[in-house]
Amino acid sequence: MGELKVCWHDSEAEAARIAHRAWRHEFVPGQGSQDLPTTTHFAQASAMVTEEMVRQRIPCGPDPERHLAAIQAYVDASYDEVHILQIGPDQSGMLRFYQREILPHVK
């Protein structure tokens, strides 16, 4: 079972901004993301993570090909299930997008 974080929004730039604000901490390199003693230290370390870095690692925005490619990476790695986590606040919009653009292409 795998977990794929996405940030759906009808604007890729806004989706990247949301993902960066909410989830950049995941991209703190090395053991730093595990060993920082306080939230202040964690905020300082995650400040080095840019929106572009987040955009490269998390499918952001309305392009179905980016989302499908990210899911395919899990399929290629022989995962049986891929759980999608919407980072952004528009859960309904993301679900409509996935129903219309993604689910018809995956099992």
Number of C-alpha atoms within 10 A of each C-alpha: 9 15 12 15 20 24 30 31 24 16 13 17 15 16 25 27 21 21 24 25 15 12 18 21 19 12 18 18 13 8 8 14 16 10 10 14 10 8 9 10 14 17 14 13 18 20 13 14 18 15 17 13 14 22 20 10 12 23 26 30 21 19 16 17 12 15 23 17 12 17 22 15 11 17 15 8 9 11 13 9 13 14 11 15 13 18 22 23 13 13 15 9 14 22 15 11 18 19 12 12 16 17 12 9 10 9 6
